[in-house]
Amino acid sequence: EVKLEESRELIGTERIAIEYDNGGGQRGIRENPKFKAYESLWRSYTLGIQRITDQIQKVSPAAEEQKEAASNVLQMLIGKKEA
């Protein structure tokens, strides 16, 4: 997220399309490479967030079941100790 913010600030005043001259007689306009890099970073970031979200959703029900089971065992032990 920090890298995205830094990149966003760096390209904030840049043009999306830039002129180029490769020295071999070819000139023209192309997409600014900074924007391509930002787009790649953004895709990686959103993919990572999606994977984390998917894992949390998968783990969460099991974690709740484990917590409930631990609570039940604890309650059973407390009950035996009191008896």
N, C-alpha and C positions, 0 to 999 in steps of 0.2 A: 504494500500500500504506500509506503514511503517513497519507493522508487517511482511509482506511478505519479505521485504528487510532484516529485522533483522533475520528472519528464514533462508533465503537464505545464509546469512553470517555464521550462526551457523552450518548449515549442509554442508557448502562448502567443508570441508575436511573429512566429515564422509563417511563411506562406506554404500552402499545401503543395502547390506545384512550383518547381524551380527550373530555371534555364540551365542547360548544360552545354559544354563544348568539349568533346573528347580529344581535340587536337588533330584528329584525322579527317577533318572536314565535316564531321557530323555535329550538328547543333540541333537543339530542340528544347522541349519542355518535358520534364519527368516528375513523378511523385517525389516529394521530399523524403529522403531516407529516414529522417527523424520521425516522421509520421508512421512509416512502416515499422520502425523499432518500437514505437509506442503501442501500436496495434498488437504486435507480437507479445509485448509485456502485458497488455490488457487481457489478451486471450489466456495467457498462462495464469494470470491472477484469478480470472473468473473460473477457470477449470479447477484450480486449487481450492477455491472457496466451495465449489460444487462438490468436490470430493470430500472435503471436511464435513460439509452439511450432510451428505449421504451417510458418512460414517457415524455421525452423531445420531442420526435417525435410526440407524441399525443398532447401535450400542445402547441407546437410551432405554428401550423396553427391557432389555436384559439387565441393565444396571438397576432399574427399578425393581425387577424381580429378585435380584440378589440382595438389595437393600431390605426388601420385605422379608425375605427368608432369614436374613441375619437378625432382623428385629424379632421375628417369631422365635428363633432359637434363643435369643437373649431373654425374651419373655418367659420361655419355658424354663430356662435355668434359674431365673429369678423366682418363678413359681415353685420349683423344687427346693430351692434354698429356704424359702419361707415355710414350706411344709415341713 
